[in-house]
Amino acid sequence: MSQEEKPWFNHSQMIANIMSARMKELGMTQKMLAEKMNCTQQYISKILKGHENLSLEAISKIENALGIHVL
């Protein structure tokens, strides 16, 4: 099954776009976001590519770290 056929793929890409825009507004780097979320920069990179099947916990951490709501 290709990425595009996975049911969560479009949601993941939408979240990645929202994150990128907010990070740009805040002048935040991937490394800075990773530190706020207590994860690796590599994980943030995967999320921002829109190819990560995010858990509710990860989405909550993203929302808290960026001060946004995606759900």
PDB file of N, H, CA, C and O in Angstrom:
ATOM      1  N   MET A   1       0.844  -1.182   0.000  1.00  0.00           N
ATOM      2  CA  MET A   1       0.000   0.000   0.000  1.00  0.00           C
ATOM      3  C   MET A   1       0.888   1.244   0.000  1.00  0.00           C
ATOM      4  O   MET A   1       1.765   1.376   0.854  1.00  0.00           O
ATOM      5  N   SER A   2       0.672   2.144  -0.935  1.00  0.00           N
ATOM      6  H   SER A   2      -0.040   2.037  -1.629  1.00  0.00           H
ATOM      7  CA  SER A   2       1.468   3.362  -1.000  1.00  0.00           C
ATOM      8  C   SER A   2       1.020   4.328   0.098  1.00  0.00           C
ATOM      9  O   SER A   2      -0.059   4.181   0.671  1.00  0.00           O
ATOM     10  N   GLN A   3       1.871   5.318   0.379  1.00  0.00           N
ATOM     11  H   GLN A   3       2.748   5.438  -0.087  1.00  0.00           H
ATOM     12  CA  GLN A   3       1.544   6.309   1.413  1.00  0.00           C
ATOM     13  C   GLN A   3       0.191   6.966   1.127  1.00  0.00           C
ATOM     14  O   GLN A   3      -0.615   7.149   2.040  1.00  0.00           O
ATOM     15  N   GLU A   4      -0.058   7.317  -0.127  1.00  0.00           N
ATOM     16  H   GLU A   4       0.597   7.168  -0.868  1.00  0.00           H
ATOM     17  CA  GLU A   4      -1.271   8.029  -0.485  1.00  0.00           C
ATOM     18  C   GLU A   4      -2.528   7.203  -0.242  1.00  0.00           C
ATOM     19  O   GLU A   4      -3.614   7.765  -0.096  1.00  0.00           O
ATOM     20  N   GLU A   5      -2.399   5.881  -0.196  1.00  0.00           N
ATOM     21  H   GLU A   5      -1.517   5.425  -0.315  1.00  0.00           H
ATOM     22  CA  GLU A   5      -3.536   5.003   0.014  1.00  0.00           C
ATOM     23  C   GLU A   5      -3.842   4.782   1.495  1.00  0.00           C
ATOM     24  O   GLU A   5      -4.890   4.235   1.837  1.00  0.00           O
ATOM     25  N   LYS A   6      -2.952   5.194   2.355  1.00  0.00           N
ATOM     26  H   LYS A   6      -2.099   5.638   2.078  1.00  0.00           H
ATOM     27  CA  LYS A   6      -3.163   5.008   3.786  1.00  0.00           C
ATOM     28  C   LYS A   6      -4.146   6.065   4.280  1.00  0.00           C
ATOM     29  O   LYS A   6      -4.007   7.241   3.944  1.00  0.00           O
ATOM     30  N   PRO A   7      -5.148   5.658   5.081  1.00  0.00           N
ATOM     31  CA  PRO A   7      -6.205   6.583   5.495  1.00  0.00           C
ATOM     32  C   PRO A   7      -5.708   7.798   6.268  1.00  0.00           C
ATOM     33  O   PRO A   7      -6.329   8.859   6.202  1.00  0.00           O
ATOM     34  N   TRP A   8      -4.624   7.670   6.985  1.00  0.00           N
ATOM     35  H   TRP A   8      -4.120   6.808   7.039  1.00  0.00           H
ATOM     36  CA  TRP A   8      -4.124   8.756   7.827  1.00  0.00           C
ATOM     37  C   TRP A   8      -3.222   9.720   7.073  1.00  0.00           C
ATOM     38  O   TRP A   8      -2.884  10.779   7.601  1.00  0.00           O
ATOM     39  N   PHE A   9      -2.830   9.385   5.871  1.00  0.00           N
ATOM     40  H   PHE A   9      -3.105   8.525   5.442  1.00  0.00           H
ATOM     41  CA  PHE A   9      -1.807  10.150   5.148  1.00  0.00           C
ATOM     42  C   PHE A   9      -2.197  11.620   4.938  1.00  0.00           C
ATOM     43  O   PHE A   9      -1.390  12.513   5.196  1.00  0.00           O
ATOM     44  N   ASN A  10      -3.420  11.877   4.474  1.00  0.00           N
ATOM     45  H   ASN A  10      -4.076  11.151   4.264  1.00  0.00           H
ATOM     46  CA  ASN A  10      -3.830  13.267   4.234  1.00  0.00           C
ATOM     47  C   ASN A  10      -3.854  14.076   5.515  1.00  0.00           C
ATOM     48  O   ASN A  10      -3.498  15.254   5.516  1.00  0.00           O
ATOM     49  N   HIS A  11      -4.273  13.450   6.611  1.00  0.00           N
ATOM     50  H   HIS A  11      -4.562  12.492   6.611  1.00  0.00           H
ATOM     51  CA  HIS A  11      -4.280  14.142   7.900  1.00  0.00           C
ATOM     52  C   HIS A  11      -2.859  14.483   8.344  1.00  0.00           C
ATOM     53  O   HIS A  11      -2.599  15.572   8.854  1.00  0.00           O
ATOM     54  N   SER A  12      -1.963  13.554   8.145  1.00  0.00           N
ATOM     55  H   SER A  12      -2.174  12.668   7.730  1.00  0.00           H
ATOM     56  CA  SER A  12      -0.574  13.763   8.523  1.00  0.00           C
ATOM     57  C   SER A  12       0.035  14.929   7.741  1.00  0.00           C
ATOM     58  O   SER A  12       0.761  15.749   8.302  1.00  0.00           O
ATOM     59  N   GLN A  13      -0.263  14.994   6.461  1.00  0.00           N
ATOM     60  H   GLN A  13      -0.854  14.328   6.005  1.00  0.00           H
ATOM     61  CA  GLN A  13       0.262  16.094   5.648  1.00  0.00           C
ATOM     62  C   GLN A  13      -0.338  17.427   6.069  1.00  0.00           C
ATOM     63  O   GLN A  13       0.363  18.438   6.085  1.00  0.00           O
ATOM     64  N   MET A  14      -1.634  17.448   6.413  1.00  0.00           N
ATOM     65  H   MET A  14      -2.204  16.627   6.400  1.00  0.00           H
ATOM     66  CA  MET A  14      -2.277  18.673   6.871  1.00  0.00           C
ATOM     67  C   MET A  14      -1.623  19.167   8.163  1.00  0.00           C
ATOM     68  O   MET A  14      -1.338  20.357   8.304  1.00  0.00           O
ATOM     69  N   ILE A  15      -1.389  18.259   9.093  1.00  0.00           N
ATOM     70  H   ILE A  15      -1.620  17.293   8.979  1.00  0.00           H
ATOM     71  CA  ILE A  15      -0.747  18.625  10.358  1.00  0.00           C
ATOM     72  C   ILE A  15       0.657  19.146  10.097  1.00  0.00           C
ATOM     73  O   ILE A  15       1.070  20.134  10.705  1.00  0.00           O
ATOM     74  N   ALA A  16       1.394  18.506   9.210  1.00  0.00           N
ATOM     75  H   ALA A  16       1.059  17.704   8.716  1.00  0.00           H
ATOM     76  CA  ALA A  16       2.744  18.959   8.870  1.00  0.00           C
ATOM     77  C   ALA A  16       2.718  20.381   8.317  1.00  0.00           C
ATOM     78  O   ALA A  16       3.580  21.191   8.659  1.00  0.00           O
ATOM     79  N   ASN A  17       1.751  20.693   7.475  1.00  0.00           N
ATOM     80  H   ASN A  17       1.051  20.036   7.197  1.00  0.00           H
ATOM     81  CA  ASN A  17       1.642  22.046   6.915  1.00  0.00           C
ATOM     82  C   ASN A  17       1.325  23.076   7.990  1.00  0.00           C
ATOM     83  O   ASN A  17       1.895  24.166   8.001  1.00  0.00           O
ATOM     84  N   ILE A  18       0.414  22.727   8.893  1.00  0.00           N
ATOM     85  H   ILE A  18      -0.049  21.841   8.884  1.00  0.00           H
ATOM     86  CA  ILE A  18       0.077  23.629  10.008  1.00  0.00           C
ATOM     87  C   ILE A  18       1.294  23.854  10.889  1.00  0.00           C
ATOM     88  O   ILE A  18       1.576  24.981  11.297  1.00  0.00           O
ATOM     89  N   MET A  19       2.012  22.779  11.179  1.00  0.00           N
ATOM     90  H   MET A  19       1.783  21.864  10.847  1.00  0.00           H
ATOM     91  CA  MET A  19       3.213  22.894  12.010  1.00  0.00           C
ATOM     92  C   MET A  19       4.257  23.790  11.356  1.00  0.00           C
ATOM     93  O   MET A  19       4.825  24.669  12.005  1.00  0.00           O
ATOM     94  N   SER A  20       4.505  23.567  10.083  1.00  0.00           N
ATOM     95  H   SER A  20       4.044  22.853   9.556  1.00  0.00           H
ATOM     96  CA  SER A  20       5.526  24.353   9.377  1.00  0.00           C
ATOM     97  C   SER A  20       5.197  25.834   9.403  1.00  0.00           C
ATOM     98  O   SER A  20       6.068  26.668   9.647  1.00  0.00           O
ATOM     99  N   ALA A  21       3.934  26.158   9.151  1.00  0.00           N
ATOM    100  H   ALA A  21       3.226  25.480   8.953  1.00  0.00           H
ATOM    101  CA  ALA A  21       3.522  27.566   9.155  1.00  0.00           C
ATOM    102  C   ALA A  21       3.701  28.184  10.537  1.00  0.00           C
ATOM    103  O   ALA A  21       4.194  29.306  10.659  1.00  0.00           O
ATOM    104  N   ARG A  22       3.303  27.457  11.576  1.00  0.00           N
ATOM    105  H   ARG A  22       2.903  26.546  11.478  1.00  0.00           H
ATOM    106  CA  ARG A  22       3.425  27.979  12.940  1.00  0.00           C
ATOM    107  C   ARG A  22       4.891  28.110  13.351  1.00  0.00           C
ATOM    108  O   ARG A  22       5.267  29.090  13.995  1.00  0.00           O
ATOM    109  N   MET A  23       5.715  27.139  12.988  1.00  0.00           N
ATOM    110  H   MET A  23       5.410  26.343  12.466  1.00  0.00           H
ATOM    111  CA  MET A  23       7.142  27.220  13.308  1.00  0.00           C
ATOM    112  C   MET A  23       7.763  28.443  12.642  1.00  0.00           C
ATOM    113  O   MET A  23       8.602  29.119  13.237  1.00  0.00           O
ATOM    114  N   LYS A  24       7.356  28.725  11.420  1.00  0.00           N
ATOM    115  H   LYS A  24       6.674  28.176  10.936  1.00  0.00           H
ATOM    116  CA  LYS A  24       7.870  29.887  10.710  1.00  0.00           C
ATOM    117  C   LYS A  24       7.449  31.165  11.433  1.00  0.00           C
ATOM    118  O   LYS A  24       8.262  32.071  11.614  1.00  0.00           O
ATOM    119  N   GLU A  25       6.178  31.242  11.847  1.00  0.00           N
ATOM    120  H   GLU A  25       5.518  30.505  11.700  1.00  0.00           H
ATOM    121  CA  GLU A  25       5.677  32.396  12.602  1.00  0.00           C
ATOM    122  C   GLU A  25       6.500  32.634  13.863  1.00  0.00           C
ATOM    123  O   GLU A  25       6.810  33.774  14.210  1.00  0.00           O
ATOM    124  N   LEU A  26       6.844  31.561  14.535  1.00  0.00           N
ATOM    125  H   LEU A  26       6.592  30.635  14.254  1.00  0.00           H
ATOM    126  CA  LEU A  26       7.564  31.649  15.813  1.00  0.00           C
ATOM    127  C   LEU A  26       9.082  31.725  15.648  1.00  0.00           C
ATOM    128  O   LEU A  26       9.801  31.962  16.618  1.00  0.00           O
ATOM    129  N   GLY A  27       9.564  31.528  14.436  1.00  0.00           N
ATOM    130  H   GLY A  27       8.980  31.336  13.648  1.00  0.00           H
ATOM    131  CA  GLY A  27      11.007  31.479  14.218  1.00  0.00           C
ATOM    132  C   GLY A  27      11.638  30.277  14.893  1.00  0.00           C
ATOM    133  O   GLY A  27      12.767  30.345  15.380  1.00  0.00           O
ATOM    134  N   MET A  28      10.907  29.183  14.917  1.00  0.00           N
ATOM    135  H   MET A  28       9.991  29.127  14.521  1.00  0.00           H
ATOM    136  CA  MET A  28      11.341  27.985  15.633  1.00  0.00           C
ATOM    137  C   MET A  28      11.970  26.976  14.673  1.00  0.00           C
ATOM    138  O   MET A  28      11.442  26.715  13.592  1.00  0.00           O
ATOM    139  N   THR A  29      13.091  26.422  15.082  1.00  0.00           N
ATOM    140  H   THR A  29      13.520  26.633  15.960  1.00  0.00           H
ATOM    141  CA  THR A  29      13.757  25.387  14.294  1.00  0.00           C
ATOM    142  C   THR A  29      13.236  24.009  14.703  1.00  0.00           C
ATOM    143  O   THR A  29      12.557  23.857  15.719  1.00  0.00           O
ATOM    144  N   GLN A  30      13.568  23.024  13.896  1.00  0.00           N
ATOM    145  H   GLN A  30      14.120  23.147  13.071  1.00  0.00           H
ATOM    146  CA  GLN A  30      13.206  21.646  14.231  1.00  0.00           C
ATOM    147  C   GLN A  30      13.841  21.235  15.553  1.00  0.00           C
ATOM    148  O   GLN A  30      13.216  20.560  16.371  1.00  0.00           O
ATOM    149  N   LYS A  31      15.071  21.642  15.752  1.00  0.00           N
ATOM    150  H   LYS A  31      15.579  22.191  15.088  1.00  0.00           H
ATOM    151  CA  LYS A  31      15.773  21.296  16.991  1.00  0.00           C
ATOM    152  C   LYS A  31      15.076  21.914  18.201  1.00  0.00           C
ATOM    153  O   LYS A  31      14.921  21.263  19.233  1.00  0.00           O
ATOM    154  N   MET A  32      14.658  23.166  18.071  1.00  0.00           N
ATOM    155  H   MET A  32      14.785  23.696  17.232  1.00  0.00           H
ATOM    156  CA  MET A  32      13.962  23.831  19.177  1.00  0.00           C
ATOM    157  C   MET A  32      12.645  23.132  19.490  1.00  0.00           C
ATOM    158  O   MET A  32      12.300  22.937  20.656  1.00  0.00           O
ATOM    159  N   LEU A  33      11.914  22.757  18.450  1.00  0.00           N
ATOM    160  H   LEU A  33      12.194  22.915  17.503  1.00  0.00           H
ATOM    161  CA  LEU A  33      10.645  22.061  18.663  1.00  0.00           C
ATOM    162  C   LEU A  33      10.883  20.694  19.297  1.00  0.00           C
ATOM    163  O   LEU A  33      10.142  20.280  20.188  1.00  0.00           O
ATOM    164  N   ALA A  34      11.904  20.005  18.842  1.00  0.00           N
ATOM    165  H   ALA A  34      12.506  20.341  18.118  1.00  0.00           H
ATOM    166  CA  ALA A  34      12.232  18.694  19.411  1.00  0.00           C
ATOM    167  C   ALA A  34      12.523  18.805  20.906  1.00  0.00           C
ATOM    168  O   ALA A  34      12.104  17.953  21.690  1.00  0.00           O
ATOM    169  N   GLU A  35      13.228  19.839  21.291  1.00  0.00           N
ATOM    170  H   GLU A  35      13.568  20.532  20.654  1.00  0.00           H
ATOM    171  CA  GLU A  35      13.528  20.032  22.711  1.00  0.00           C
ATOM    172  C   GLU A  35      12.256  20.284  23.508  1.00  0.00           C
ATOM    173  O   GLU A  35      12.102  19.760  24.611  1.00  0.00           O
ATOM    174  N   LYS A  36      11.333  21.091  22.953  1.00  0.00           N
ATOM    175  H   LYS A  36      11.458  21.517  22.057  1.00  0.00           H
ATOM    176  CA  LYS A  36      10.072  21.365  23.646  1.00  0.00           C
ATOM    177  C   LYS A  36       9.202  20.120  23.758  1.00  0.00           C
ATOM    178  O   LYS A  36       8.461  19.960  24.727  1.00  0.00           O
ATOM    179  N   MET A  37       9.293  19.239  22.764  1.00  0.00           N
ATOM    180  H   MET A  37       9.895  19.368  21.977  1.00  0.00           H
ATOM    181  CA  MET A  37       8.479  18.029  22.754  1.00  0.00           C
ATOM    182  C   MET A  37       9.185  16.840  23.391  1.00  0.00           C
ATOM    183  O   MET A  37       8.595  15.768  23.526  1.00  0.00           O
ATOM    184  N   ASN A  38      10.434  17.019  23.779  1.00  0.00           N
ATOM    185  H   ASN A  38      10.913  17.890  23.669  1.00  0.00           H
ATOM    186  CA  ASN A  38      11.230  15.949  24.382  1.00  0.00           C
ATOM    187  C   ASN A  38      11.338  14.748  23.438  1.00  0.00           C
ATOM    188  O   ASN A  38      11.060  13.607  23.810  1.00  0.00           O
ATOM    189  N   CYS A  39      11.753  15.050  22.198  1.00  0.00           N
ATOM    190  H   CYS A  39      11.979  15.976  21.896  1.00  0.00           H
ATOM    191  CA  CYS A  39      11.966  14.000  21.206  1.00  0.00           C
ATOM    192  C   CYS A  39      13.186  14.392  20.365  1.00  0.00           C
ATOM    193  O   CYS A  39      13.858  15.379  20.664  1.00  0.00           O
ATOM    194  N   THR A  40      13.461  13.636  19.339  1.00  0.00           N
ATOM    195  H   THR A  40      12.915  12.835  19.096  1.00  0.00           H
ATOM    196  CA  THR A  40      14.630  13.936  18.512  1.00  0.00           C
ATOM    197  C   THR A  40      14.268  14.841  17.336  1.00  0.00           C
ATOM    198  O   THR A  40      13.115  14.903  16.909  1.00  0.00           O
ATOM    199  N   GLN A  41      15.268  15.528  16.831  1.00  0.00           N
ATOM    200  H   GLN A  41      16.205  15.477  17.178  1.00  0.00           H
ATOM    201  CA  GLN A  41      15.085  16.364  15.644  1.00  0.00           C
ATOM    202  C   GLN A  41      14.723  15.490  14.453  1.00  0.00           C
ATOM    203  O   GLN A  41      13.981  15.924  13.572  1.00  0.00           O
ATOM    204  N   GLN A  42      15.231  14.280  14.415  1.00  0.00           N
ATOM    205  H   GLN A  42      15.833  13.928  15.131  1.00  0.00           H
ATOM    206  CA  GLN A  42      14.934  13.350  13.330  1.00  0.00           C
ATOM    207  C   GLN A  42      13.443  13.011  13.301  1.00  0.00           C
ATOM    208  O   GLN A  42      12.851  12.895  12.227  1.00  0.00           O
ATOM    209  N   TYR A  43      12.838  12.854  14.477  1.00  0.00           N
ATOM    210  H   TYR A  43      13.318  12.948  15.349  1.00  0.00           H
ATOM    211  CA  TYR A  43      11.410  12.567  14.555  1.00  0.00           C
ATOM    212  C   TYR A  43      10.603  13.766  14.043  1.00  0.00           C
ATOM    213  O   TYR A  43       9.625  13.589  13.316  1.00  0.00           O
ATOM    214  N   ILE A  44      11.003  14.967  14.417  1.00  0.00           N
ATOM    215  H   ILE A  44      11.797  15.111  15.008  1.00  0.00           H
ATOM    216  CA  ILE A  44      10.328  16.180  13.939  1.00  0.00           C
ATOM    217  C   ILE A  44      10.431  16.257  12.421  1.00  0.00           C
ATOM    218  O   ILE A  44       9.457  16.601  11.752  1.00  0.00           O
ATOM    219  N   SER A  45      11.591  15.944  11.878  1.00  0.00           N
ATOM    220  H   SER A  45      12.382  15.664  12.422  1.00  0.00           H
ATOM    221  CA  SER A  45      11.776  15.954  10.432  1.00  0.00           C
ATOM    222  C   SER A  45      10.808  14.997   9.747  1.00  0.00           C
ATOM    223  O   SER A  45      10.221  15.337   8.720  1.00  0.00           O
ATOM    224  N   LYS A  46      10.639  13.806  10.305  1.00  0.00           N
ATOM    225  H   LYS A  46      11.116  13.529  11.140  1.00  0.00           H
ATOM    226  CA  LYS A  46       9.709  12.832   9.731  1.00  0.00           C
ATOM    227  C   LYS A  46       8.279  13.354   9.773  1.00  0.00           C
ATOM    228  O   LYS A  46       7.525  13.192   8.813  1.00  0.00           O
ATOM    229  N   ILE A  47       7.908  13.982  10.886  1.00  0.00           N
ATOM    230  H   ILE A  47       8.520  14.114  11.665  1.00  0.00           H
ATOM    231  CA  ILE A  47       6.560  14.541  11.009  1.00  0.00           C
ATOM    232  C   ILE A  47       6.342  15.626   9.955  1.00  0.00           C
ATOM    233  O   ILE A  47       5.303  15.663   9.297  1.00  0.00           O
ATOM    234  N   LEU A  48       7.333  16.511   9.802  1.00  0.00           N
ATOM    235  H   LEU A  48       8.177  16.482  10.337  1.00  0.00           H
ATOM    236  CA  LEU A  48       7.195  17.636   8.874  1.00  0.00           C
ATOM    237  C   LEU A  48       7.184  17.210   7.416  1.00  0.00           C
ATOM    238  O   LEU A  48       6.766  17.978   6.549  1.00  0.00           O
ATOM    239  N   LYS A  49       7.633  16.006   7.141  1.00  0.00           N
ATOM    240  H   LYS A  49       7.972  15.382   7.845  1.00  0.00           H
ATOM    241  CA  LYS A  49       7.533  15.482   5.777  1.00  0.00           C
ATOM    242  C   LYS A  49       6.126  14.945   5.509  1.00  0.00           C
ATOM    243  O   LYS A  49       5.782  14.635   4.368  1.00  0.00           O
ATOM    244  N   GLY A  50       5.311  14.838   6.572  1.00  0.00           N
ATOM    245  H   GLY A  50       5.590  15.090   7.498  1.00  0.00           H
ATOM    246  CA  GLY A  50       3.941  14.389   6.416  1.00  0.00           C
ATOM    247  C   GLY A  50       3.783  12.905   6.216  1.00  0.00           C
ATOM    248  O   GLY A  50       2.753  12.446   5.723  1.00  0.00           O
ATOM    249  N   HIS A  51       4.804  12.140   6.597  1.00  0.00           N
ATOM    250  H   HIS A  51       5.641  12.513   6.998  1.00  0.00           H
ATOM    251  CA  HIS A  51       4.759  10.694   6.383  1.00  0.00           C
ATOM    252  C   HIS A  51       4.681   9.902   7.678  1.00  0.00           C
ATOM    253  O   HIS A  51       4.873   8.686   7.676  1.00  0.00           O
ATOM    254  N   GLU A  52       4.400  10.583   8.785  1.00  0.00           N
ATOM    255  H   GLU A  52       4.244  11.571   8.787  1.00  0.00           H
ATOM    256  CA  GLU A  52       4.388   9.913  10.086  1.00  0.00           C
ATOM    257  C   GLU A  52       2.948   9.705  10.551  1.00  0.00           C
ATOM    258  O   GLU A  52       2.153  10.644  10.561  1.00  0.00           O
ATOM    259  N   ASN A  53       2.619   8.489  10.931  1.00  0.00           N
ATOM    260  H   ASN A  53       3.265   7.726  10.923  1.00  0.00           H
ATOM    261  CA  ASN A  53       1.306   8.186  11.481  1.00  0.00           C
ATOM    262  C   ASN A  53       1.326   8.603  12.952  1.00  0.00           C
ATOM    263  O   ASN A  53       1.817   7.865  13.806  1.00  0.00           O
ATOM    264  N   LEU A  54       0.796   9.777  13.238  1.00  0.00           N
ATOM    265  H   LEU A  54       0.397  10.377  12.544  1.00  0.00           H
ATOM    266  CA  LEU A  54       0.913  10.382  14.560  1.00  0.00           C
ATOM    267  C   LEU A  54      -0.078   9.806  15.558  1.00  0.00           C
ATOM    268  O   LEU A  54      -1.242   9.564  15.239  1.00  0.00           O
ATOM    269  N   SER A  55       0.409   9.593  16.768  1.00  0.00           N
ATOM    270  H   SER A  55       1.355   9.789  17.028  1.00  0.00           H
ATOM    271  CA  SER A  55      -0.469   9.172  17.859  1.00  0.00           C
ATOM    272  C   SER A  55      -1.158  10.407  18.435  1.00  0.00           C
ATOM    273  O   SER A  55      -0.741  11.536  18.172  1.00  0.00           O
ATOM    274  N   LEU A  56      -2.199  10.193  19.211  1.00  0.00           N
ATOM    275  H   LEU A  56      -2.537   9.276  19.425  1.00  0.00           H
ATOM    276  CA  LEU A  56      -2.861  11.310  19.883  1.00  0.00           C
ATOM    277  C   LEU A  56      -1.902  11.993  20.856  1.00  0.00           C
ATOM    278  O   LEU A  56      -1.959  13.208  21.042  1.00  0.00           O
ATOM    279  N   GLU A  57      -1.037  11.218  21.465  1.00  0.00           N
ATOM    280  H   GLU A  57      -0.991  10.231  21.314  1.00  0.00           H
ATOM    281  CA  GLU A  57      -0.052  11.785  22.377  1.00  0.00           C
ATOM    282  C   GLU A  57       0.886  12.727  21.620  1.00  0.00           C
ATOM    283  O   GLU A  57       1.181  13.821  22.101  1.00  0.00           O
ATOM    284  N   ALA A  58       1.352  12.317  20.451  1.00  0.00           N
ATOM    285  H   ALA A  58       1.112  11.428  20.060  1.00  0.00           H
ATOM    286  CA  ALA A  58       2.244  13.156  19.653  1.00  0.00           C
ATOM    287  C   ALA A  58       1.532  14.425  19.203  1.00  0.00           C
ATOM    288  O   ALA A  58       2.113  15.509  19.238  1.00  0.00           O
ATOM    289  N   ILE A  59       0.278  14.296  18.781  1.00  0.00           N
ATOM    290  H   ILE A  59      -0.195  13.416  18.753  1.00  0.00           H
ATOM    291  CA  ILE A  59      -0.480  15.472  18.359  1.00  0.00           C
ATOM    292  C   ILE A  59      -0.651  16.435  19.524  1.00  0.00           C
ATOM    293  O   ILE A  59      -0.528  17.647  19.347  1.00  0.00           O
ATOM    294  N   SER A  60      -0.931  15.914  20.703  1.00  0.00           N
ATOM    295  H   SER A  60      -1.031  14.930  20.846  1.00  0.00           H
ATOM    296  CA  SER A  60      -1.070  16.749  21.896  1.00  0.00           C
ATOM    297  C   SER A  60       0.230  17.488  22.207  1.00  0.00           C
ATOM    298  O   SER A  60       0.205  18.668  22.556  1.00  0.00           O
ATOM    299  N   LYS A  61       1.355  16.804  22.082  1.00  0.00           N
ATOM    300  H   LYS A  61       1.375  15.845  21.799  1.00  0.00           H
ATOM    301  CA  LYS A  61       2.657  17.440  22.326  1.00  0.00           C
ATOM    302  C   LYS A  61       2.917  18.543  21.300  1.00  0.00           C
ATOM    303  O   LYS A  61       3.437  19.603  21.647  1.00  0.00           O
ATOM    304  N   ILE A  62       2.559  18.296  20.048  1.00  0.00           N
ATOM    305  H   ILE A  62       2.136  17.434  19.767  1.00  0.00           H
ATOM    306  CA  ILE A  62       2.722  19.298  18.997  1.00  0.00           C
ATOM    307  C   ILE A  62       1.889  20.526  19.334  1.00  0.00           C
ATOM    308  O   ILE A  62       2.378  21.654  19.276  1.00  0.00           O
ATOM    309  N   GLU A  63       0.626  20.299  19.687  1.00  0.00           N
ATOM    310  H   GLU A  63       0.228  19.383  19.735  1.00  0.00           H
ATOM    311  CA  GLU A  63      -0.266  21.407  20.020  1.00  0.00           C
ATOM    312  C   GLU A  63       0.280  22.227  21.188  1.00  0.00           C
ATOM    313  O   GLU A  63       0.285  23.457  21.128  1.00  0.00           O
ATOM    314  N   ASN A  64       0.733  21.568  22.237  1.00  0.00           N
ATOM    315  H   ASN A  64       0.728  20.569  22.286  1.00  0.00           H
ATOM    316  CA  ASN A  64       1.267  22.268  23.407  1.00  0.00           C
ATOM    317  C   ASN A  64       2.536  23.033  23.083  1.00  0.00           C
ATOM    318  O   ASN A  64       2.711  24.171  23.518  1.00  0.00           O
ATOM    319  N   ALA A  65       3.421  22.410  22.320  1.00  0.00           N
ATOM    320  H   ALA A  65       3.279  21.485  21.967  1.00  0.00           H
ATOM    321  CA  ALA A  65       4.705  23.038  22.013  1.00  0.00           C
ATOM    322  C   ALA A  65       4.547  24.257  21.107  1.00  0.00           C
ATOM    323  O   ALA A  65       5.298  25.225  21.229  1.00  0.00           O
ATOM    324  N   LEU A  66       3.566  24.211  20.194  1.00  0.00           N
ATOM    325  H   LEU A  66       2.956  23.425  20.095  1.00  0.00           H
ATOM    326  CA  LEU A  66       3.391  25.300  19.237  1.00  0.00           C
ATOM    327  C   LEU A  66       2.245  26.244  19.596  1.00  0.00           C
ATOM    328  O   LEU A  66       2.044  27.260  18.931  1.00  0.00           O
ATOM    329  N   GLY A  67       1.495  25.908  20.648  1.00  0.00           N
ATOM    330  H   GLY A  67       1.658  25.083  21.188  1.00  0.00           H
ATOM    331  CA  GLY A  67       0.387  26.766  21.058  1.00  0.00           C
ATOM    332  C   GLY A  67      -0.716  26.825  20.009  1.00  0.00           C
ATOM    333  O   GLY A  67      -1.269  27.890  19.737  1.00  0.00           O
ATOM    334  N   ILE A  68      -1.032  25.666  19.418  1.00  0.00           N
ATOM    335  H   ILE A  68      -0.583  24.800  19.639  1.00  0.00           H
ATOM    336  CA  ILE A  68      -2.058  25.586  18.377  1.00  0.00           C
ATOM    337  C   ILE A  68      -2.988  24.411  18.660  1.00  0.00           C
ATOM    338  O   ILE A  68      -2.727  23.587  19.537  1.00  0.00           O
ATOM    339  N   HIS A  69      -4.071  24.352  17.901  1.00  0.00           N
ATOM    340  H   HIS A  69      -4.282  25.021  17.188  1.00  0.00           H
ATOM    341  CA  HIS A  69      -4.962  23.203  17.932  1.00  0.00           C
ATOM    342  C   HIS A  69      -5.054  22.645  16.525  1.00  0.00           C
ATOM    343  O   HIS A  69      -5.347  23.383  15.584  1.00  0.00           O
ATOM    344  N   VAL A  70      -4.811  21.361  16.368  1.00  0.00           N
ATOM    345  H   VAL A  70      -4.574  20.761  17.133  1.00  0.00           H
ATOM    346  CA  VAL A  70      -4.924  20.730  15.052  1.00  0.00           C
ATOM    347  C   VAL A  70      -6.107  19.773  14.993  1.00  0.00           C
ATOM    348  O   VAL A  70      -6.511  19.349  13.910  1.00  0.00           O
ATOM    349  N   LEU A  71      -6.658  19.434  16.140  1.00  0.00           N
ATOM    350  H   LEU A  71      -6.329  19.778  17.020  1.00  0.00           H
ATOM    351  CA  LEU A  71      -7.848  18.564  16.181  1.00  0.00           C
ATOM    352  C   LEU A  71      -9.023  19.352  16.731  1.00  0.00           C
ATOM    353  O   LEU A  71     -10.124  18.816  16.851  1.00  0.00           O
TER     354      LEU A  71
END
